[in-house]
Amino acid sequence: MVRGVNKRVVEVVNLDHEYFERAILFVREPQQDREEPLLRQEAGRYLRGLRYHPGKKGLLLRWGLLCCQLAGAAAVGAGLMALLHP
């Protein structure tokens, strides 16, 4: 089955993003009769609202890194205290 042949799309270029140079958004059928400036404005608003949400793996990795940093700082503090108070 071929899909999307009659779809209207909005292409946004120059995203000023480290990884992506353009985005292609497919307009929903009920909104396809809207004027192009409005569709471009809505596309820009939608893309600006996107945020990266790491999954559980990314969250666990960040917590693990934080715990290691805190443990390292505690070890350095304990070592300094041992040197200062013989």
N, CA, C and O atoms as a printed pandas DataFrame, in Angstrom:
     atom_number atom_name residue_name chain_id  residue_number  x_coord  y_coord  z_coord
0              1         N          MET        A               1    0.846   -1.176    0.000
1              2        CA          MET        A               1    0.000    0.000    0.000
2              3         C          MET        A               1    0.893    1.241    0.000
3              4         O          MET        A               1    1.853    1.328    0.765
4              5         N          VAL        A               2    0.568    2.181   -0.852
5              6        CA          VAL        A               2    1.299    3.445   -0.913
6              7         C          VAL        A               2    0.519    4.469   -0.113
7              8         O          VAL        A               2   -0.673    4.677   -0.337
8              9         N          ARG        A               3    1.214    5.116    0.835
9             10        CA          ARG        A               3    0.551    6.113    1.674
10            11         C          ARG        A               3    1.247    7.452    1.524
11            12         O          ARG        A               3    2.431    7.503    1.192
12            13         N          GLY        A               4    0.535    8.516    1.760
13            14        CA          GLY        A               4    1.138    9.836    1.780
14            15         C          GLY        A               4    1.304   10.475    0.425
15            16         O          GLY        A               4    2.006   11.479    0.306
16            17         N          VAL        A               5    0.682    9.928   -0.603
17            18        CA          VAL        A               5    0.847   10.494   -1.936
18            19         C          VAL        A               5    0.210   11.871   -2.025
19            20         O          VAL        A               5    0.775   12.770   -2.649
20            21         N          ASN        A               6   -0.943   12.052   -1.418
21            22        CA          ASN        A               6   -1.648   13.331   -1.489
22            23         C          ASN        A               6   -1.474   14.167   -0.227
23            24         O          ASN        A               6   -2.259   15.082    0.021
24            25         N          LYS        A               7   -0.473   13.869    0.557
25            26        CA          LYS        A               7   -0.265   14.611    1.802
26            27         C          LYS        A               7    0.395   15.955    1.520
27            28         O          LYS        A               7    1.194   16.088    0.592
28            29         N          ARG        A               8    0.056   16.928    2.317
29            30        CA          ARG        A               8    0.712   18.223    2.259
30            31         C          ARG        A               8    1.777   18.236    3.343
31            32         O          ARG        A               8    1.525   17.797    4.465
32            33         N          VAL        A               9    2.958   18.733    3.020
33            34        CA          VAL        A               9    4.057   18.732    3.968
34            35         C          VAL        A               9    4.581   20.148    4.170
35            36         O          VAL        A               9    4.431   21.021    3.315
36            37         N          VAL        A              10    5.200   20.345    5.331
37            38        CA          VAL        A              10    5.895   21.588    5.632
38            39         C          VAL        A              10    7.335   21.196    5.930
39            40         O          VAL        A              10    7.591   20.373    6.808
40            41         N          GLU        A              11    8.266   21.782    5.203
41            42        CA          GLU        A              11    9.682   21.509    5.421
42            43         C          GLU        A              11   10.301   22.719    6.104
43            44         O          GLU        A              11   10.205   23.844    5.612
44            45         N          VAL        A              12   10.931   22.476    7.234
45            46        CA          VAL        A              12   11.580   23.540    7.989
46            47         C          VAL        A              12   13.082   23.315    7.874
47            48         O          VAL        A              12   13.589   22.260    8.257
48            49         N          VAL        A              13   13.791   24.310    7.346
49            50        CA          VAL        A              13   15.246   24.209    7.177
50            51         C          VAL        A              13   15.936   25.188    8.117
51            52         O          VAL        A              13   15.295   26.049    8.720
52            53         N          ASN        A              14   17.253   25.042    8.231
53            54        CA          ASN        A              14   18.056   25.904    9.117
54            55         C          ASN        A              14   17.533   25.857   10.544
55            56         O          ASN        A              14   17.127   26.875   11.105
56            57         N          LEU        A              15   17.549   24.671   11.119
57            58        CA          LEU        A              15   17.043   24.492   12.477
58            59         C          LEU        A              15   18.003   25.009   13.540
59            60         O          LEU        A              15   17.625   25.117   14.707
60            61         N          ASP        A              16   19.236   25.331   13.160
61            62        CA          ASP        A              16   20.249   25.764   14.117
62            63         C          ASP        A              16   20.391   24.714   15.222
63            64         O          ASP        A              16   20.349   25.025   16.413
64            65         N          HIS        A              17   20.559   23.469   14.791
65            66        CA          HIS        A              17   20.690   22.335   15.698
66            67         C          HIS        A              17   21.975   21.592   15.377
67            68         O          HIS        A              17   22.375   21.501   14.216
68            69         N          GLU        A              18   22.613   21.068   16.395
69            70        CA          GLU        A              18   23.899   20.396   16.230
70            71         C          GLU        A              18   23.791   19.157   15.344
71            72         O          GLU        A              18   24.726   18.859   14.601
72            73         N          TYR        A              19   22.686   18.435   15.401
73            74        CA          TYR        A              19   22.558   17.171   14.686
74            75         C          TYR        A              19   21.666   17.225   13.453
75            76         O          TYR        A              19   21.885   16.471   12.505
76            77         N          PHE        A              20   20.665   18.100   13.447
77            78        CA          PHE        A              20   19.670   18.081   12.379
78            79         C          PHE        A              20   19.689   19.372   11.582
79            80         O          PHE        A              20   19.850   20.459   12.136
80            81         N          GLU        A              21   19.525   19.239   10.277
81            82        CA          GLU        A              21   19.520   20.434    9.426
82            83         C          GLU        A              21   18.135   20.801    8.934
83            84         O          GLU        A              21   17.905   21.950    8.555
84            85         N          ARG        A              22   17.202   19.850    8.929
85            86        CA          ARG        A              22   15.846   20.148    8.478
86            87         C          ARG        A              22   14.852   19.176    9.082
87            88         O          ARG        A              22   15.215   18.089    9.532
88            89         N          ALA        A              23   13.592   19.585    9.085
89            90        CA          ALA        A              23   12.507   18.736    9.575
90            91         C          ALA        A              23   11.394   18.752    8.542
91            92         O          ALA        A              23   11.118   19.786    7.934
92            93         N          ILE        A              24   10.763   17.621    8.346
93            94        CA          ILE        A              24    9.638   17.513    7.428
94            95         C          ILE        A              24    8.428   17.074    8.237
95            96         O          ILE        A              24    8.442   16.011    8.858
96            97         N          LEU        A              25    7.387   17.889    8.228
97            98        CA          LEU        A              25    6.171   17.609    8.988
98            99         C          LEU        A              25    5.023   17.371    8.005
99           100         O          LEU        A              25    4.843   18.127    7.050
100          101         N          PHE        A              26    4.259   16.321    8.251
101          102        CA          PHE        A              26    3.105   16.010    7.413
102          103         C          PHE        A              26    1.866   16.626    8.049
103          104         O          PHE        A              26    1.582   16.397    9.225
104          105         N          VAL        A              27    1.133   17.406    7.270
105          106        CA          VAL        A              27   -0.031   18.130    7.774
106          107         C          VAL        A              27   -1.227   17.179    7.830
107          108         O          VAL        A              27   -1.482   16.429    6.888
108          109         N          ARG        A              28   -1.946   17.221    8.934
109          110        CA          ARG        A              28   -3.158   16.398    9.069
110          111         C          ARG        A              28   -4.196   16.835    8.045
111          112         O          ARG        A              28   -4.267   18.005    7.669
112          113         N          GLU        A              29   -4.994   15.877    7.606
113          114        CA          GLU        A              29   -5.984   16.154    6.554
114          115         C          GLU        A              29   -6.923   17.310    6.880
115          116         O          GLU        A              29   -7.150   18.156    6.015
116          117         N          PRO        A              30   -7.479   17.385    8.086
117          118        CA          PRO        A              30   -8.414   18.488    8.354
118          119         C          PRO        A              30   -7.756   19.876    8.279
119          120         O          PRO        A              30   -8.450   20.875    8.090
120          121         N          GLN        A              31   -6.429   19.944    8.424
121          122        CA          GLN        A              31   -5.724   21.226    8.436
122          123         C          GLN        A              31   -5.065   21.554    7.090
123          124         O          GLN        A              31   -4.432   22.602    6.962
124          125         N          GLN        A              32   -5.199   20.691    6.099
125          126        CA          GLN        A              32   -4.477   20.885    4.846
126          127         C          GLN        A              32   -4.937   22.098    4.048
127          128         O          GLN        A              32   -4.204   22.566    3.176
128          129         N          ASP        A              33   -6.118   22.612    4.320
129          130        CA          ASP        A              33   -6.600   23.776    3.566
130          131         C          ASP        A              33   -6.162   25.102    4.191
131          132         O          ASP        A              33   -6.518   26.169    3.690
132          133         N          ARG        A              34   -5.393   25.044    5.283
133          134        CA          ARG        A              34   -4.900   26.270    5.928
134          135         C          ARG        A              34   -3.872   26.956    5.039
135          136         O          ARG        A              34   -3.258   26.310    4.190
136          137         N          GLU        A              35   -3.683   28.243    5.225
137          138        CA          GLU        A              35   -2.711   28.994    4.436
138          139         C          GLU        A              35   -1.293   28.638    4.856
139          140         O          GLU        A              35   -1.038   28.302    6.012
140          141         N          GLU        A              36   -0.375   28.718    3.899
141          142        CA          GLU        A              36    1.019   28.319    4.132
142          143         C          GLU        A              36    1.693   29.080    5.270
143          144         O          GLU        A              36    2.370   28.451    6.083
144          145         N          PRO        A              37    1.542   30.412    5.371
145          146        CA          PRO        A              37    2.205   31.108    6.493
146          147         C          PRO        A              37    1.762   30.582    7.864
147          148         O          PRO        A              37    2.578   30.485    8.781
148          149         N          LEU        A              38    0.489   30.246    8.007
149          150        CA          LEU        A              38    0.000   29.720    9.275
150          151         C          LEU        A              38    0.607   28.344    9.543
151          152         O          LEU        A              38    0.998   28.053   10.673
152          153         N          LEU        A              39    0.688   27.495    8.514
153          154        CA          LEU        A              39    1.276   26.168    8.689
154          155         C          LEU        A              39    2.750   26.274    9.060
155          156         O          LEU        A              39    3.234   25.520    9.903
156          157         N          ARG        A              40    3.461   27.203    8.437
157          158        CA          ARG        A              40    4.881   27.388    8.772
158          159         C          ARG        A              40    5.045   27.896   10.206
159          160         O          ARG        A              40    5.943   27.463   10.928
160          161         N          GLN        A              41    4.182   28.805   10.602
161          162        CA          GLN        A              41    4.235   29.329   11.963
162          163         C          GLN        A              41    3.972   28.213   12.973
163          164         O          GLN        A              41    4.682   28.107   13.973
164          165         N          GLU        A              42    2.977   27.394   12.727
165          166        CA          GLU        A              42    2.656   26.289   13.629
166          167         C          GLU        A              42    3.777   25.253   13.644
167          168         O          GLU        A              42    4.070   24.678   14.692
168          169         N          ALA        A              43    4.406   25.009   12.497
169          170        CA          ALA        A              43    5.522   24.063   12.432
170          171         C          ALA        A              43    6.682   24.564   13.283
171          172         O          ALA        A              43    7.286   23.790   14.026
172          173         N          GLY        A              44    6.995   25.842   13.179
173          174        CA          GLY        A              44    8.068   26.417   13.988
174          175         C          GLY        A              44    7.759   26.348   15.462
175          176         O          GLY        A              44    8.632   26.033   16.271
176          177         N          ARG        A              45    6.526   26.639   15.817
177          178        CA          ARG        A              45    6.118   26.592   17.222
178          179         C          ARG        A              45    6.212   25.161   17.760
179          180         O          ARG        A              45    6.644   24.946   18.892
180          181         N          TYR        A              46    5.808   24.191   16.944
181          182        CA          TYR        A              46    5.877   22.793   17.362
182          183         C          TYR        A              46    7.331   22.353   17.571
183          184         O          TYR        A              46    7.650   21.712   18.573
184          185         N          LEU        A              47    8.199   22.695   16.632
185          186        CA          LEU        A              47    9.598   22.273   16.724
186          187         C          LEU        A              47   10.314   22.938   17.895
187          188         O          LEU        A              47   11.155   22.309   18.537
188          189         N          ARG        A              48    9.996   24.195   18.183
189          190        CA          ARG        A              48   10.608   24.865   19.333
190          191         C          ARG        A              48   10.183   24.224   20.649
191          192         O          ARG        A              48   10.914   24.290   21.637
192          193         N          GLY        A              49    9.018   23.611   20.665
193          194        CA          GLY        A              49    8.501   22.995   21.879
194          195         C          GLY        A              49    9.044   21.605   22.139
195          196         O          GLY        A              49    8.837   21.061   23.224
196          197         N          LEU        A              50    9.732   21.015   21.175
197          198        CA          LEU        A              50   10.268   19.661   21.366
198          199         C          LEU        A              50   11.429   19.689   22.343
199          200         O          LEU        A              50   12.269   20.588   22.295
200          201         N          ARG        A              51   11.474   18.725   23.210
201          202        CA          ARG        A              51   12.557   18.578   24.174
202          203         C          ARG        A              51   12.995   17.129   24.175
203          204         O          ARG        A              51   12.193   16.229   23.927
204          205         N          TYR        A              52   14.275   16.903   24.457
205          206        CA          TYR        A              52   14.800   15.553   24.551
206          207         C          TYR        A              52   14.490   14.992   25.935
207          208         O          TYR        A              52   14.812   15.606   26.952
208          209         N          HIS        A              53   13.871   13.840   25.958
209          210        CA          HIS        A              53   13.544   13.174   27.212
210          211         C          HIS        A              53   14.260   11.831   27.248
211          212         O          HIS        A              53   13.814   10.877   26.611
212          213         N          PRO        A              54   15.364   11.745   27.986
213          214        CA          PRO        A              54   16.074   10.469   28.027
214          215         C          PRO        A              54   15.227    9.398   28.697
215          216         O          PRO        A              54   14.426    9.687   29.586
216          217         N          GLY        A              55   15.412    8.176   28.266
217          218        CA          GLY        A              55   14.690    7.060   28.864
218          219         C          GLY        A              55   15.264    6.707   30.219
219          220         O          GLY        A              55   16.093    7.435   30.765
220          221         N          LYS        A              56   14.818    5.582   30.756
221          222        CA          LYS        A              56   15.279    5.147   32.066
222          223         C          LYS        A              56   16.780    4.912   32.073
223          224         O          LYS        A              56   17.451    5.210   33.062
224          225         N          LYS        A              57   17.311    4.382   30.984
225          226        CA          LYS        A              57   18.741    4.095   30.930
226          227         C          LYS        A              57   19.557    5.385   31.094
227          228         O          LYS        A              57   20.529    5.404   31.849
228          229         N          GLY        A              58   19.176    6.451   30.403
229          230        CA          GLY        A              58   19.879    7.722   30.525
230          231         C          GLY        A              58   19.759    8.308   31.914
231          232         O          GLY        A              58   20.711    8.893   32.431
232          233         N          LEU        A              59   18.596    8.156   32.521
233          234        CA          LEU        A              59   18.380    8.672   33.864
234          235         C          LEU        A              59   19.235    7.911   34.876
235          236         O          LEU        A              59   19.844    8.516   35.758
236          237         N          LEU        A              60   19.280    6.580   34.745
237          238        CA          LEU        A              60   20.106    5.777   35.653
238          239         C          LEU        A              60   21.584    6.106   35.484
239          240         O          LEU        A              60   22.334    6.145   36.459
240          241         N          LEU        A              61   21.991    6.341   34.260
241          242        CA          LEU        A              61   23.385    6.681   34.006
242          243         C          LEU        A              61   23.751    8.008   34.666
243          244         O          LEU        A              61   24.820    8.134   35.264
244          245         N          ARG        A              62   22.871    8.990   34.558
245          246        CA          ARG        A              62   23.138   10.287   35.190
246          247         C          ARG        A              62   23.183   10.174   36.706
247          248         O          ARG        A              62   24.044   10.787   37.336
248          249         N          TRP        A              63   22.272    9.403   37.312
249          250        CA          TRP        A              63   22.275    9.217   38.761
250          251         C          TRP        A              63   23.531    8.479   39.204
251          252         O          TRP        A              63   24.128    8.820   40.225
252          253         N          GLY        A              64   23.930    7.471   38.438
253          254        CA          GLY        A              64   25.145    6.731   38.766
254          255         C          GLY        A              64   26.369    7.624   38.713
255          256         O          GLY        A              64   27.238    7.548   39.582
256          257         N          LEU        A              65   26.441    8.471   37.694
257          258        CA          LEU        A              65   27.556    9.396   37.569
258          259         C          LEU        A              65   27.576   10.381   38.739
259          260         O          LEU        A              65   28.641   10.676   39.281
260          261         N          LEU        A              66   26.431   10.879   39.122
261          262        CA          LEU        A              66   26.339   11.794   40.250
262          263         C          LEU        A              66   26.798   11.122   41.548
263          264         O          LEU        A              66   27.527   11.723   42.337
264          265         N          CYS        A              67   26.372    9.881   41.766
265          266        CA          CYS        A              67   26.792    9.149   42.975
266          267         C          CYS        A              67   28.298    8.942   42.990
267          268         O          CYS        A              67   28.931    9.071   44.037
268          269         N          CYS        A              68   28.884    8.618   41.822
269          270        CA          CYS        A              68   30.336    8.445   41.746
270          271         C          CYS        A              68   31.062    9.756   42.040
271          272         O          CYS        A              68   32.090    9.763   42.718
272          273         N          GLN        A              69   30.536   10.846   41.537
273          274        CA          GLN        A              69   31.154   12.142   41.796
274          275         C          GLN        A              69   31.099   12.490   43.281
275          276         O          GLN        A              69   32.079   12.975   43.846
276          277         N          LEU        A              70   29.957   12.244   43.907
277          278        CA          LEU        A              70   29.821   12.534   45.333
278          279         C          LEU        A              70   30.734   11.632   46.167
279          280         O          LEU        A              70   31.353   12.093   47.126
280          281         N          ALA        A              71   30.819   10.357   45.807
281          282        CA          ALA        A              71   31.689    9.440   46.538
282          283         C          ALA        A              71   33.154    9.857   46.385
283          284         O          ALA        A              71   33.921    9.794   47.346
284          285         N          GLY        A              72   33.540   10.279   45.192
285          286        CA          GLY        A              72   34.904   10.752   44.956
286          287         C          GLY        A              72   35.210   11.988   45.767
287          288         O          GLY        A              72   36.290   12.107   46.347
288          289         N          ALA        A              73   34.264   12.910   45.810
289          290        CA          ALA        A              73   34.470   14.131   46.593
290          291         C          ALA        A              73   34.580   13.796   48.082
291          292         O          ALA        A              73   35.394   14.388   48.792
292          293         N          ALA        A              74   33.774   12.860   48.552
293          294        CA          ALA        A              74   33.852   12.461   49.953
294          295         C          ALA        A              74   35.197   11.803   50.258
295          296         O          ALA        A              74   35.779   12.034   51.317
296          297         N          ALA        A              75   35.688   10.982   49.328
297          298        CA          ALA        A              75   36.986   10.325   49.535
298          299         C          ALA        A              75   38.116   11.345   49.572
299          300         O          ALA        A              75   39.020   11.239   50.401
300          301         N          VAL        A              76   38.073   12.316   48.693
301          302        CA          VAL        A              76   39.105   13.368   48.689
302          303         C          VAL        A              76   39.029   14.161   49.993
303          304         O          VAL        A              76   40.066   14.466   50.583
304          305         N          GLY        A              77   37.843   14.494   50.447
305          306        CA          GLY        A              77   37.680   15.220   51.718
306          307         C          GLY        A              77   38.212   14.418   52.891
307          308         O          GLY        A              77   38.884   14.966   53.764
308          309         N          ALA        A              78   37.915   13.115   52.920
309          310        CA          ALA        A              78   38.398   12.268   54.012
310          311         C          ALA        A              78   39.911   12.166   53.981
311          312         O          ALA        A              78   40.555   12.148   55.029
312          313         N          GLY        A              79   40.483   12.099   52.783
313          314        CA          GLY        A              79   41.944   12.040   52.660
314          315         C          GLY        A              79   42.597   13.314   53.139
315          316         O          GLY        A              79   43.621   13.268   53.820
316          317         N          LEU        A              80   42.024   14.446   52.798
317          318        CA          LEU        A              80   42.560   15.740   53.261
318          319         C          LEU        A              80   42.459   15.852   54.779
319          320         O          LEU        A              80   43.386   16.327   55.435
320          321         N          MET        A              81   41.349   15.422   55.324
321          322        CA          MET        A              81   41.185   15.487   56.791
322          323         C          MET        A              81   42.213   14.586   57.479
323          324         O          MET        A              81   42.746   14.947   58.529
324          325         N          ALA        A              82   42.492   13.429   56.900
325          326        CA          ALA        A              82   43.474   12.528   57.491
326          327         C          ALA        A              82   44.868   13.135   57.448
327          328         O          ALA        A              82   45.658   12.928   58.370
328          329         N          LEU        A              83   45.183   13.879   56.397
329          330        CA          LEU        A              83   46.487   14.529   56.287
330          331         C          LEU        A              83   46.624   15.707   57.218
331          332         O          LEU        A              83   47.707   15.955   57.749
332          333         N          LEU        A              84   45.544   16.442   57.428
333          334        CA          LEU        A              84   45.592   17.641   58.259
334          335         C          LEU        A              84   45.562   17.316   59.757
335          336         O          LEU        A              84   46.122   18.068   60.555
336          337         N          HIS        A              85   44.933   16.233   60.144
337          338        CA          HIS        A              85   44.816   15.855   61.551
338          339         C          HIS        A              85   45.463   14.498   61.774
339          340         O          HIS        A              85   44.787   13.471   61.705
340          341         N          PRO        A              86   46.783   14.479   62.044
341          342        CA          PRO        A              86   47.485   13.188   62.220
342          343         C          PRO        A              86   47.115   12.466   63.478
343          344         O          PRO        A              86   47.631   11.379   63.740
